[in-house]
Amino acid sequence: MLPAVLRLSAAPAVALAIWILSSRPTLPLPPGIPLLDKAAHFAAYAFLAWATGLWFPGETWRARPLRTALIVTAICAAYGVVDEIHQSFVPGRDMNAWDWLADVLGACAITKYEIIRKQG
């Protein structure tokens, strides 16, 4: 079990990293790889969902898995909306619903994994 300070600070740290990367006009991704930006969104928000999921103890995941997963996913989806709006103000970036969908799918994937892991 992680110390409380790490469990509670992981999600804000990941959110801050996402915000900083979203503030850049371009990201350091190799060019010419189709959908790589969507994969990056998926991975970043899967990591954010994992970190947010640390706010809930294992017994909560086991007792109310769907509720816990929905809360974590909703937090990540809401942050994804805020981040997309933020990107619309960054030169060279724009607000993109497909990016947000990749964010939400990343969060859904990790919460599903957590449900399976905590149930087993």
Backbone as XML, in Angstrom:
<?xml version="1.0"?>
<chain id="A" units="angstrom">
  <residue number="1" name="MET">
    <atom name="N" x="0.841" y="-1.174" z="0.000"/>
    <atom name="CA" x="0.000" y="0.000" z="0.000"/>
    <atom name="C" x="0.888" y="1.239" z="0.000"/>
  </residue>
  <residue number="2" name="LEU">
    <atom name="N" x="0.568" y="2.153" z="-0.863"/>
    <atom name="CA" x="1.314" y="3.403" z="-0.949"/>
    <atom name="C" x="0.970" y="4.318" z="0.217"/>
  </residue>
  <residue number="3" name="PRO">
    <atom name="N" x="1.930" y="5.135" z="0.661"/>
    <atom name="CA" x="1.598" y="6.129" z="1.680"/>
    <atom name="C" x="0.517" y="7.083" z="1.164"/>
  </residue>
  <residue number="4" name="ALA">
    <atom name="N" x="-0.289" y="7.599" z="2.087"/>
    <atom name="CA" x="-1.423" y="8.456" z="1.715"/>
    <atom name="C" x="-0.983" y="9.655" z="0.882"/>
  </residue>
  <residue number="5" name="VAL">
    <atom name="N" x="0.139" y="10.246" z="1.220"/>
    <atom name="CA" x="0.577" y="11.430" z="0.476"/>
    <atom name="C" x="0.837" y="11.089" z="-0.991"/>
  </residue>
  <residue number="6" name="LEU">
    <atom name="N" x="1.358" y="9.928" z="-1.266"/>
    <atom name="CA" x="1.587" y="9.514" z="-2.659"/>
    <atom name="C" x="0.279" y="9.173" z="-3.359"/>
  </residue>
  <residue number="7" name="ARG">
    <atom name="N" x="-0.601" y="8.465" z="-2.650"/>
    <atom name="CA" x="-1.895" y="8.107" z="-3.245"/>
    <atom name="C" x="-2.701" y="9.347" z="-3.604"/>
  </residue>
  <residue number="8" name="LEU">
    <atom name="N" x="-2.669" y="10.345" z="-2.751"/>
    <atom name="CA" x="-3.487" y="11.535" z="-2.966"/>
    <atom name="C" x="-2.844" y="12.548" z="-3.909"/>
  </residue>
  <residue number="9" name="SER">
    <atom name="N" x="-1.531" y="12.526" z="-4.021"/>
    <atom name="CA" x="-0.858" y="13.522" z="-4.873"/>
    <atom name="C" x="-0.558" y="13.024" z="-6.282"/>
  </residue>
  <residue number="10" name="ALA">
    <atom name="N" x="-0.715" y="11.743" z="-6.532"/>
    <atom name="CA" x="-0.378" y="11.205" z="-7.857"/>
    <atom name="C" x="-1.253" y="11.803" z="-8.956"/>
  </residue>
  <residue number="11" name="ALA">
    <atom name="N" x="-2.565" y="11.840" z="-8.756"/>
    <atom name="CA" x="-3.463" y="12.364" z="-9.797"/>
    <atom name="C" x="-3.223" y="13.851" z="-10.076"/>
  </residue>
  <residue number="12" name="PRO">
    <atom name="N" x="-3.090" y="14.700" z="-9.049"/>
    <atom name="CA" x="-2.765" y="16.095" z="-9.368"/>
    <atom name="C" x="-1.432" y="16.248" z="-10.098"/>
  </residue>
  <residue number="13" name="ALA">
    <atom name="N" x="-0.465" y="15.405" z="-9.779"/>
    <atom name="CA" x="0.824" y="15.467" z="-10.472"/>
    <atom name="C" x="0.676" y="15.078" z="-11.941"/>
  </residue>
  <residue number="14" name="VAL">
    <atom name="N" x="-0.101" y="14.030" z="-12.209"/>
    <atom name="CA" x="-0.332" y="13.610" z="-13.598"/>
    <atom name="C" x="-1.124" y="14.689" z="-14.340"/>
  </residue>
  <residue number="15" name="ALA">
    <atom name="N" x="-2.140" y="15.246" z="-13.682"/>
    <atom name="CA" x="-2.938" y="16.313" z="-14.301"/>
    <atom name="C" x="-2.059" y="17.518" z="-14.634"/>
  </residue>
  <residue number="16" name="LEU">
    <atom name="N" x="-1.146" y="17.851" z="-13.749"/>
    <atom name="CA" x="-0.231" y="18.968" z="-14.010"/>
    <atom name="C" x="0.669" y="18.664" z="-15.202"/>
  </residue>
  <residue number="17" name="ALA">
    <atom name="N" x="1.168" y="17.448" z="-15.286"/>
    <atom name="CA" x="2.006" y="17.067" z="-16.427"/>
    <atom name="C" x="1.223" y="17.167" z="-17.740"/>
  </residue>
  <residue number="18" name="ILE">
    <atom name="N" x="-0.024" y="16.712" z="-17.721"/>
    <atom name="CA" x="-0.872" y="16.820" z="-18.915"/>
    <atom name="C" x="-1.064" y="18.289" z="-19.278"/>
  </residue>
  <residue number="19" name="TRP">
    <atom name="N" x="-1.333" y="19.126" z="-18.296"/>
    <atom name="CA" x="-1.551" y="20.562" z="-18.527"/>
    <atom name="C" x="-0.308" y="21.211" z="-19.146"/>
  </residue>
  <residue number="20" name="ILE">
    <atom name="N" x="0.849" y="20.874" z="-18.595"/>
    <atom name="CA" x="2.104" y="21.441" z="-19.117"/>
    <atom name="C" x="2.318" y="21.015" z="-20.564"/>
  </residue>
  <residue number="21" name="LEU">
    <atom name="N" x="2.118" y="19.737" z="-20.856"/>
    <atom name="CA" x="2.273" y="19.265" z="-22.241"/>
    <atom name="C" x="1.238" y="19.907" z="-23.161"/>
  </residue>
  <residue number="22" name="SER">
    <atom name="N" x="0.026" y="20.106" z="-22.657"/>
    <atom name="CA" x="-1.026" y="20.729" z="-23.461"/>
    <atom name="C" x="-0.768" y="22.207" z="-23.720"/>
  </residue>
  <residue number="23" name="SER">
    <atom name="N" x="0.100" y="22.796" z="-22.937"/>
    <atom name="CA" x="0.426" y="24.211" z="-23.103"/>
    <atom name="C" x="1.463" y="24.444" z="-24.188"/>
  </residue>
  <residue number="24" name="ARG">
    <atom name="N" x="2.043" y="23.382" z="-24.691"/>
    <atom name="CA" x="3.060" y="23.500" z="-25.746"/>
    <atom name="C" x="2.372" y="23.554" z="-27.115"/>
  </residue>
  <residue number="25" name="PRO">
    <atom name="N" x="2.902" y="24.375" z="-28.021"/>
    <atom name="CA" x="2.310" y="24.448" z="-29.363"/>
    <atom name="C" x="2.390" y="23.122" z="-30.132"/>
  </residue>
  <residue number="26" name="THR">
    <atom name="N" x="3.439" y="22.367" z="-29.883"/>
    <atom name="CA" x="3.579" y="21.044" z="-30.500"/>
    <atom name="C" x="4.121" y="20.081" z="-29.453"/>
  </residue>
  <residue number="27" name="LEU">
    <atom name="N" x="3.859" y="18.818" z="-29.676"/>
    <atom name="CA" x="4.367" y="17.797" z="-28.771"/>
    <atom name="C" x="5.531" y="17.071" z="-29.412"/>
  </residue>
  <residue number="28" name="PRO">
    <atom name="N" x="6.439" y="16.554" z="-28.604"/>
    <atom name="CA" x="7.605" y="15.852" z="-29.149"/>
    <atom name="C" x="7.268" y="14.424" z="-29.597"/>
  </residue>
  <residue number="29" name="LEU">
    <atom name="N" x="6.365" y="14.322" z="-30.576"/>
    <atom name="CA" x="5.992" y="13.015" z="-31.119"/>
    <atom name="C" x="6.621" y="12.848" z="-32.492"/>
  </residue>
  <residue number="30" name="PRO">
    <atom name="N" x="7.059" y="11.655" z="-32.826"/>
    <atom name="CA" x="7.619" y="11.445" z="-34.167"/>
    <atom name="C" x="6.546" y="11.654" z="-35.239"/>
  </residue>
  <residue number="31" name="PRO">
    <atom name="N" x="6.906" y="12.302" z="-36.326"/>
    <atom name="CA" x="5.913" y="12.565" z="-37.378"/>
    <atom name="C" x="5.613" y="11.324" z="-38.214"/>
  </residue>
  <residue number="32" name="GLY">
    <atom name="N" x="4.448" y="11.350" z="-38.851"/>
    <atom name="CA" x="4.113" y="10.338" z="-39.839"/>
    <atom name="C" x="3.537" y="9.044" z="-39.302"/>
  </residue>
  <residue number="33" name="ILE">
    <atom name="N" x="3.272" y="8.947" z="-38.016"/>
    <atom name="CA" x="2.688" y="7.729" z="-37.463"/>
    <atom name="C" x="1.203" y="8.005" z="-37.232"/>
  </residue>
  <residue number="34" name="PRO">
    <atom name="N" x="0.341" y="7.366" z="-38.008"/>
    <atom name="CA" x="-1.099" y="7.639" z="-37.894"/>
    <atom name="C" x="-1.631" y="7.368" z="-36.486"/>
  </residue>
  <residue number="35" name="LEU">
    <atom name="N" x="-2.439" y="8.269" z="-36.004"/>
    <atom name="CA" x="-3.148" y="8.154" z="-34.727"/>
    <atom name="C" x="-2.235" y="8.121" z="-33.496"/>
  </residue>
  <residue number="36" name="LEU">
    <atom name="N" x="-0.983" y="8.485" z="-33.663"/>
    <atom name="CA" x="-0.079" y="8.488" z="-32.516"/>
    <atom name="C" x="-0.527" y="9.496" z="-31.468"/>
  </residue>
  <residue number="37" name="ASP">
    <atom name="N" x="-1.052" y="10.626" z="-31.918"/>
    <atom name="CA" x="-1.540" y="11.616" z="-30.941"/>
    <atom name="C" x="-2.717" y="11.062" z="-30.142"/>
  </residue>
  <residue number="38" name="LYS">
    <atom name="N" x="-3.567" y="10.279" z="-30.786"/>
    <atom name="CA" x="-4.700" y="9.677" z="-30.071"/>
    <atom name="C" x="-4.200" y="8.634" z="-29.071"/>
  </residue>
  <residue number="39" name="ALA">
    <atom name="N" x="-3.187" y="7.885" z="-29.456"/>
    <atom name="CA" x="-2.592" y="6.905" z="-28.541"/>
    <atom name="C" x="-1.964" y="7.609" z="-27.336"/>
  </residue>
  <residue number="40" name="ALA">
    <atom name="N" x="-1.364" y="8.770" z="-27.571"/>
    <atom name="CA" x="-0.784" y="9.545" z="-26.477"/>
    <atom name="C" x="-1.873" y="10.040" z="-25.529"/>
  </residue>
  <residue number="41" name="HIS">
    <atom name="N" x="-2.996" y="10.516" z="-26.092"/>
    <atom name="CA" x="-4.128" y="10.921" z="-25.256"/>
    <atom name="C" x="-4.638" y="9.731" z="-24.444"/>
  </residue>
  <residue number="42" name="PHE">
    <atom name="N" x="-4.829" y="8.602" z="-25.098"/>
    <atom name="CA" x="-5.310" y="7.383" z="-24.443"/>
    <atom name="C" x="-4.400" y="7.018" z="-23.270"/>
  </residue>
  <residue number="43" name="ALA">
    <atom name="N" x="-3.095" y="6.983" z="-23.518"/>
    <atom name="CA" x="-2.136" y="6.588" z="-22.489"/>
    <atom name="C" x="-2.101" y="7.588" z="-21.334"/>
  </residue>
  <residue number="44" name="ALA">
    <atom name="N" x="-2.108" y="8.876" z="-21.656"/>
    <atom name="CA" x="-2.045" y="9.897" z="-20.604"/>
    <atom name="C" x="-3.256" y="9.819" z="-19.689"/>
  </residue>
  <residue number="45" name="TYR">
    <atom name="N" x="-4.424" y="9.634" z="-20.269"/>
    <atom name="CA" x="-5.635" y="9.594" z="-19.447"/>
    <atom name="C" x="-5.841" y="8.238" z="-18.788"/>
  </residue>
  <residue number="46" name="ALA">
    <atom name="N" x="-5.276" y="7.189" z="-19.330"/>
    <atom name="CA" x="-5.258" y="5.908" z="-18.612"/>
    <atom name="C" x="-4.404" y="6.062" z="-17.359"/>
  </residue>
  <residue number="47" name="PHE">
    <atom name="N" x="-3.271" y="6.729" z="-17.500"/>
    <atom name="CA" x="-2.401" y="6.970" z="-16.350"/>
    <atom name="C" x="-3.088" y="7.887" z="-15.338"/>
  </residue>
  <residue number="48" name="LEU">
    <atom name="N" x="-3.778" y="8.917" z="-15.822"/>
    <atom name="CA" x="-4.521" y="9.802" z="-14.927"/>
    <atom name="C" x="-5.616" y="9.025" z="-14.187"/>
  </residue>
  <residue number="49" name="ALA">
    <atom name="N" x="-6.311" y="8.150" z="-14.881"/>
    <atom name="CA" x="-7.364" y="7.346" z="-14.239"/>
    <atom name="C" x="-6.770" y="6.403" z="-13.202"/>
  </residue>
  <residue number="50" name="TRP">
    <atom name="N" x="-5.643" y="5.803" z="-13.510"/>
    <atom name="CA" x="-4.983" y="4.935" z="-12.536"/>
    <atom name="C" x="-4.629" y="5.730" z="-11.286"/>
  </residue>
  <residue number="51" name="ALA">
    <atom name="N" x="-4.046" y="6.915" z="-11.487"/>
    <atom name="CA" x="-3.657" y="7.757" z="-10.356"/>
    <atom name="C" x="-4.881" y="8.231" z="-9.570"/>
  </residue>
  <residue number="52" name="THR">
    <atom name="N" x="-5.948" y="8.587" z="-10.277"/>
    <atom name="CA" x="-7.178" y="9.005" z="-9.609"/>
    <atom name="C" x="-7.794" y="7.838" z="-8.850"/>
  </residue>
  <residue number="53" name="GLY">
    <atom name="N" x="-7.704" y="6.656" z="-9.404"/>
    <atom name="CA" x="-8.226" y="5.459" z="-8.749"/>
    <atom name="C" x="-7.545" y="5.167" z="-7.417"/>
  </residue>
  <residue number="54" name="LEU">
    <atom name="N" x="-6.333" y="5.694" z="-7.229"/>
    <atom name="CA" x="-5.630" y="5.499" z="-5.960"/>
    <atom name="C" x="-6.315" y="6.223" z="-4.802"/>
  </residue>
  <residue number="55" name="TRP">
    <atom name="N" x="-7.175" y="7.190" z="-5.126"/>
    <atom name="CA" x="-7.921" y="7.891" z="-4.078"/>
    <atom name="C" x="-8.894" y="6.957" z="-3.365"/>
  </residue>
  <residue number="56" name="PHE">
    <atom name="N" x="-9.250" y="5.854" z="-4.012"/>
    <atom name="CA" x="-10.244" y="4.923" z="-3.473"/>
    <atom name="C" x="-9.543" y="3.640" z="-3.008"/>
  </residue>
  <residue number="57" name="PRO">
    <atom name="N" x="-9.784" y="3.225" z="-1.779"/>
    <atom name="CA" x="-9.149" y="1.989" z="-1.304"/>
    <atom name="C" x="-9.675" y="0.760" z="-2.057"/>
  </residue>
  <residue number="58" name="GLY">
    <atom name="N" x="-8.900" y="-0.300" z="-2.008"/>
    <atom name="CA" x="-9.280" y="-1.537" z="-2.679"/>
    <atom name="C" x="-10.640" y="-2.051" z="-2.265"/>
  </residue>
  <residue number="59" name="GLU">
    <atom name="N" x="-10.993" y="-1.876" z="-0.994"/>
    <atom name="CA" x="-12.307" y="-2.359" z="-0.532"/>
    <atom name="C" x="-13.442" y="-1.598" z="-1.210"/>
  </residue>
  <residue number="60" name="THR">
    <atom name="N" x="-13.222" y="-0.332" z="-1.546"/>
    <atom name="CA" x="-14.245" y="0.439" z="-2.266"/>
    <atom name="C" x="-14.379" y="-0.086" z="-3.690"/>
  </residue>
  <residue number="61" name="TRP">
    <atom name="N" x="-13.253" y="-0.385" z="-4.325"/>
    <atom name="CA" x="-13.290" y="-0.958" z="-5.677"/>
    <atom name="C" x="-14.016" y="-2.301" z="-5.669"/>
  </residue>
  <residue number="62" name="ARG">
    <atom name="N" x="-13.811" y="-3.087" z="-4.621"/>
    <atom name="CA" x="-14.457" y="-4.400" z="-4.545"/>
    <atom name="C" x="-15.940" y="-4.287" z="-4.204"/>
  </residue>
  <residue number="63" name="ALA">
    <atom name="N" x="-16.303" y="-3.395" z="-3.283"/>
    <atom name="CA" x="-17.691" y="-3.280" z="-2.834"/>
    <atom name="C" x="-18.577" y="-2.582" z="-3.865"/>
  </residue>
  <residue number="64" name="ARG">
    <atom name="N" x="-18.052" y="-1.570" z="-4.522"/>
    <atom name="CA" x="-18.827" y="-0.784" z="-5.491"/>
    <atom name="C" x="-17.986" y="-0.509" z="-6.732"/>
  </residue>
  <residue number="65" name="PRO">
    <atom name="N" x="-17.669" y="-1.543" z="-7.480"/>
    <atom name="CA" x="-16.756" y="-1.372" z="-8.602"/>
    <atom name="C" x="-17.275" y="-0.443" z="-9.697"/>
  </residue>
  <residue number="66" name="LEU">
    <atom name="N" x="-18.532" y="-0.590" z="-10.086"/>
    <atom name="CA" x="-19.067" y="0.238" z="-11.164"/>
    <atom name="C" x="-19.145" y="1.700" z="-10.738"/>
  </residue>
  <residue number="67" name="ARG">
    <atom name="N" x="-19.636" y="1.933" z="-9.543"/>
    <atom name="CA" x="-19.733" y="3.300" z="-9.024"/>
    <atom name="C" x="-18.352" y="3.955" z="-8.969"/>
  </residue>
  <residue number="68" name="THR">
    <atom name="N" x="-17.374" y="3.228" z="-8.448"/>
    <atom name="CA" x="-16.021" y="3.764" z="-8.334"/>
    <atom name="C" x="-15.432" y="4.050" z="-9.708"/>
  </residue>
  <residue number="69" name="ALA">
    <atom name="N" x="-15.618" y="3.118" z="-10.633"/>
    <atom name="CA" x="-15.104" y="3.310" z="-11.990"/>
    <atom name="C" x="-15.767" y="4.503" z="-12.671"/>
  </residue>
  <residue number="70" name="LEU">
    <atom name="N" x="-17.071" y="4.663" z="-12.463"/>
    <atom name="CA" x="-17.775" y="5.803" z="-13.066"/>
    <atom name="C" x="-17.295" y="7.133" z="-12.490"/>
  </residue>
  <residue number="71" name="ILE">
    <atom name="N" x="-17.038" y="7.170" z="-11.199"/>
    <atom name="CA" x="-16.532" y="8.400" z="-10.582"/>
    <atom name="C" x="-15.161" y="8.745" z="-11.148"/>
  </residue>
  <residue number="72" name="VAL">
    <atom name="N" x="-14.276" y="7.760" z="-11.185"/>
    <atom name="CA" x="-12.927" y="7.993" z="-11.710"/>
    <atom name="C" x="-12.993" y="8.425" z="-13.175"/>
  </residue>
  <residue number="73" name="THR">
    <atom name="N" x="-13.794" y="7.737" z="-13.971"/>
    <atom name="CA" x="-13.919" y="8.074" z="-15.390"/>
    <atom name="C" x="-14.519" y="9.459" z="-15.573"/>
  </residue>
  <residue number="74" name="ALA">
    <atom name="N" x="-15.515" y="9.802" z="-14.768"/>
    <atom name="CA" x="-16.135" y="11.127" z="-14.868"/>
    <atom name="C" x="-15.144" y="12.230" z="-14.524"/>
  </residue>
  <residue number="75" name="ILE">
    <atom name="N" x="-14.327" y="12.020" z="-13.518"/>
    <atom name="CA" x="-13.306" y="13.006" z="-13.158"/>
    <atom name="C" x="-12.342" y="13.207" z="-14.328"/>
  </residue>
  <residue number="76" name="CYS">
    <atom name="N" x="-11.898" y="12.094" z="-14.911"/>
    <atom name="CA" x="-10.961" y="12.180" z="-16.034"/>
    <atom name="C" x="-11.616" y="12.805" z="-17.266"/>
  </residue>
  <residue number="77" name="ALA">
    <atom name="N" x="-12.861" y="12.447" z="-17.532"/>
    <atom name="CA" x="-13.571" y="13.015" z="-18.687"/>
    <atom name="C" x="-13.748" y="14.522" z="-18.510"/>
  </residue>
  <residue number="78" name="ALA">
    <atom name="N" x="-14.096" y="14.948" z="-17.301"/>
    <atom name="CA" x="-14.260" y="16.378" z="-17.039"/>
    <atom name="C" x="-12.928" y="17.112" z="-17.203"/>
  </residue>
  <residue number="79" name="TYR">
    <atom name="N" x="-11.866" y="16.515" z="-16.702"/>
    <atom name="CA" x="-10.552" y="17.140" z="-16.868"/>
    <atom name="C" x="-10.167" y="17.186" z="-18.345"/>
  </residue>
  <residue number="80" name="GLY">
    <atom name="N" x="-10.543" y="16.152" z="-19.087"/>
    <atom name="CA" x="-10.282" y="16.141" z="-20.530"/>
    <atom name="C" x="-10.975" y="17.290" z="-21.239"/>
  </residue>
  <residue number="81" name="VAL">
    <atom name="N" x="-12.218" y="17.603" z="-20.853"/>
    <atom name="CA" x="-12.939" y="18.741" z="-21.434"/>
    <atom name="C" x="-12.210" y="20.040" z="-21.115"/>
  </residue>
  <residue number="82" name="VAL">
    <atom name="N" x="-11.843" y="20.199" z="-19.858"/>
    <atom name="CA" x="-11.118" y="21.414" z="-19.449"/>
    <atom name="C" x="-9.811" y="21.536" z="-20.227"/>
  </residue>
  <residue number="83" name="ASP">
    <atom name="N" x="-9.113" y="20.429" z="-20.383"/>
    <atom name="CA" x="-7.842" y="20.449" z="-21.115"/>
    <atom name="C" x="-8.046" y="20.787" z="-22.591"/>
  </residue>
  <residue number="84" name="GLU">
    <atom name="N" x="-9.094" y="20.249" z="-23.197"/>
    <atom name="CA" x="-9.357" y="20.583" z="-24.603"/>
    <atom name="C" x="-9.707" y="22.059" z="-24.766"/>
  </residue>
  <residue number="85" name="ILE">
    <atom name="N" x="-10.481" y="22.608" z="-23.832"/>
    <atom name="CA" x="-10.773" y="24.047" z="-23.878"/>
    <atom name="C" x="-9.477" y="24.834" z="-23.717"/>
  </residue>
  <residue number="86" name="HIS">
    <atom name="N" x="-8.649" y="24.413" z="-22.778"/>
    <atom name="CA" x="-7.346" y="25.051" z="-22.565"/>
    <atom name="C" x="-6.525" y="25.044" z="-23.854"/>
  </residue>
  <residue number="87" name="GLN">
    <atom name="N" x="-6.504" y="23.911" z="-24.549"/>
    <atom name="CA" x="-5.726" y="23.808" z="-25.784"/>
    <atom name="C" x="-6.228" y="24.767" z="-26.867"/>
  </residue>
  <residue number="88" name="SER">
    <atom name="N" x="-7.504" y="25.112" z="-26.826"/>
    <atom name="CA" x="-8.034" y="26.029" z="-27.846"/>
    <atom name="C" x="-7.420" y="27.421" z="-27.725"/>
  </residue>
  <residue number="89" name="PHE">
    <atom name="N" x="-6.806" y="27.720" z="-26.589"/>
    <atom name="CA" x="-6.150" y="29.011" z="-26.386"/>
    <atom name="C" x="-4.643" y="28.956" z="-26.633"/>
  </residue>
  <residue number="90" name="VAL">
    <atom name="N" x="-4.124" y="27.776" z="-26.912"/>
    <atom name="CA" x="-2.685" y="27.604" z="-27.144"/>
    <atom name="C" x="-2.414" y="27.713" z="-28.641"/>
  </residue>
  <residue number="91" name="PRO">
    <atom name="N" x="-1.532" y="28.635" z="-29.045"/>
    <atom name="CA" x="-1.212" y="28.752" z="-30.478"/>
    <atom name="C" x="-0.729" y="27.409" z="-31.039"/>
  </residue>
  <residue number="92" name="GLY">
    <atom name="N" x="-1.272" y="27.029" z="-32.187"/>
    <atom name="CA" x="-0.902" y="25.771" z="-32.826"/>
    <atom name="C" x="-1.699" y="24.571" z="-32.348"/>
  </residue>
  <residue number="93" name="ARG">
    <atom name="N" x="-2.541" y="24.754" z="-31.351"/>
    <atom name="CA" x="-3.366" y="23.663" z="-30.823"/>
    <atom name="C" x="-4.824" y="24.004" z="-31.052"/>
  </residue>
  <residue number="94" name="ASP">
    <atom name="N" x="-5.680" y="23.005" z="-30.929"/>
    <atom name="CA" x="-7.110" y="23.256" z="-31.058"/>
    <atom name="C" x="-7.890" y="22.301" z="-30.159"/>
  </residue>
  <residue number="95" name="MET">
    <atom name="N" x="-9.162" y="22.597" z="-30.009"/>
    <atom name="CA" x="-10.057" y="21.736" z="-29.244"/>
    <atom name="C" x="-10.545" y="20.651" z="-30.201"/>
  </residue>
  <residue number="96" name="ASN">
    <atom name="N" x="-10.442" y="19.396" z="-29.769"/>
    <atom name="CA" x="-10.735" y="18.295" z="-30.671"/>
    <atom name="C" x="-11.534" y="17.225" z="-29.925"/>
  </residue>
  <residue number="97" name="ALA">
    <atom name="N" x="-12.743" y="16.960" z="-30.406"/>
    <atom name="CA" x="-13.606" y="15.958" z="-29.757"/>
    <atom name="C" x="-13.003" y="14.563" z="-29.842"/>
  </residue>
  <residue number="98" name="TRP">
    <atom name="N" x="-12.255" y="14.266" z="-30.900"/>
    <atom name="CA" x="-11.624" y="12.945" z="-31.031"/>
    <atom name="C" x="-10.528" y="12.760" z="-29.980"/>
  </residue>
  <residue number="99" name="ASP">
    <atom name="N" x="-9.819" y="13.836" z="-29.659"/>
    <atom name="CA" x="-8.825" y="13.761" z="-28.586"/>
    <atom name="C" x="-9.521" y="13.458" z="-27.259"/>
  </residue>
  <residue number="100" name="TRP">
    <atom name="N" x="-10.642" y="14.141" z="-27.015"/>
    <atom name="CA" x="-11.382" y="13.916" z="-25.781"/>
    <atom name="C" x="-11.893" y="12.470" z="-25.716"/>
  </residue>
  <residue number="101" name="LEU">
    <atom name="N" x="-12.366" y="11.950" z="-26.845"/>
    <atom name="CA" x="-12.827" y="10.563" z="-26.872"/>
    <atom name="C" x="-11.678" y="9.612" z="-26.525"/>
  </residue>
  <residue number="102" name="ALA">
    <atom name="N" x="-10.493" y="9.874" z="-27.052"/>
    <atom name="CA" x="-9.326" y="9.053" z="-26.709"/>
    <atom name="C" x="-9.020" y="9.152" z="-25.215"/>
  </residue>
  <residue number="103" name="ASP">
    <atom name="N" x="-9.183" y="10.356" z="-24.643"/>
    <atom name="CA" x="-8.994" y="10.540" z="-23.200"/>
    <atom name="C" x="-9.950" y="9.642" z="-22.417"/>
  </residue>
  <residue number="104" name="VAL">
    <atom name="N" x="-11.220" y="9.706" z="-22.777"/>
    <atom name="CA" x="-12.248" y="8.944" z="-22.060"/>
    <atom name="C" x="-12.030" y="7.438" z="-22.232"/>
  </residue>
  <residue number="105" name="LEU">
    <atom name="N" x="-11.679" y="7.010" z="-23.424"/>
    <atom name="CA" x="-11.438" y="5.581" z="-23.642"/>
    <atom name="C" x="-10.242" y="5.088" z="-22.837"/>
  </residue>
  <residue number="106" name="GLY">
    <atom name="N" x="-9.210" y="5.920" z="-22.707"/>
    <atom name="CA" x="-8.063" y="5.555" z="-21.868"/>
    <atom name="C" x="-8.485" y="5.390" z="-20.414"/>
  </residue>
  <residue number="107" name="ALA">
    <atom name="N" x="-9.304" y="6.325" z="-19.932"/>
    <atom name="CA" x="-9.794" y="6.236" z="-18.560"/>
    <atom name="C" x="-10.677" y="4.998" z="-18.376"/>
  </residue>
  <residue number="108" name="CYS">
    <atom name="N" x="-11.539" y="4.724" z="-19.347"/>
    <atom name="CA" x="-12.413" y="3.538" z="-19.272"/>
    <atom name="C" x="-11.593" y="2.251" z="-19.253"/>
  </residue>
  <residue number="109" name="ALA">
    <atom name="N" x="-10.569" y="2.198" z="-20.059"/>
    <atom name="CA" x="-9.752" y="0.980" z="-20.143"/>
    <atom name="C" x="-9.088" y="0.676" z="-18.803"/>
  </residue>
  <residue number="110" name="ILE">
    <atom name="N" x="-8.518" y="1.687" z="-18.172"/>
    <atom name="CA" x="-7.822" y="1.419" z="-16.914"/>
    <atom name="C" x="-8.796" y="1.142" z="-15.784"/>
  </residue>
  <residue number="111" name="THR">
    <atom name="N" x="-9.957" y="1.779" z="-15.782"/>
    <atom name="CA" x="-10.920" y="1.481" z="-14.719"/>
    <atom name="C" x="-11.471" y="0.064" z="-14.882"/>
  </residue>
  <residue number="112" name="LYS">
    <atom name="N" x="-11.674" y="-0.385" z="-16.102"/>
    <atom name="CA" x="-12.096" y="-1.776" z="-16.331"/>
    <atom name="C" x="-11.021" y="-2.735" z="-15.829"/>
  </residue>
  <residue number="113" name="TYR">
    <atom name="N" x="-9.769" y="-2.405" z="-16.128"/>
    <atom name="CA" x="-8.654" y="-3.222" z="-15.638"/>
    <atom name="C" x="-8.652" y="-3.262" z="-14.111"/>
  </residue>
  <residue number="114" name="GLU">
    <atom name="N" x="-8.860" y="-2.112" z="-13.481"/>
    <atom name="CA" x="-8.868" y="-2.060" z="-12.017"/>
    <atom name="C" x="-10.014" y="-2.890" z="-11.428"/>
  </residue>
  <residue number="115" name="ILE">
    <atom name="N" x="-11.181" y="-2.844" z="-12.062"/>
    <atom name="CA" x="-12.294" y="-3.667" z="-11.583"/>
    <atom name="C" x="-11.915" y="-5.144" z="-11.630"/>
  </residue>
  <residue number="116" name="ILE">
    <atom name="N" x="-11.359" y="-5.576" z="-12.742"/>
    <atom name="CA" x="-10.962" y="-6.982" z="-12.881"/>
    <atom name="C" x="-9.886" y="-7.340" z="-11.872"/>
  </residue>
  <residue number="117" name="ARG">
    <atom name="N" x="-8.905" y="-6.478" z="-11.715"/>
    <atom name="CA" x="-7.793" y="-6.737" z="-10.806"/>
    <atom name="C" x="-8.259" y="-6.794" z="-9.353"/>
  </residue>
  <residue number="118" name="LYS">
    <atom name="N" x="-9.111" y="-5.881" z="-8.960"/>
    <atom name="CA" x="-9.554" y="-5.827" z="-7.565"/>
    <atom name="C" x="-10.542" y="-6.947" z="-7.241"/>
  </residue>
  <residue number="119" name="GLN">
    <atom name="N" x="-11.291" y="-7.421" z="-8.238"/>
    <atom name="CA" x="-12.257" y="-8.486" z="-8.011"/>
    <atom name="C" x="-11.552" y="-9.835" z="-7.864"/>
  </residue>
  <residue number="120" name="GLY">
    <atom name="N" x="-10.418" y="-9.982" z="-8.536"/>
    <atom name="CA" x="-9.721" y="-11.264" z="-8.543"/>
    <atom name="C" x="-8.847" y="-11.420" z="-7.417"/>
  </residue>
</chain>
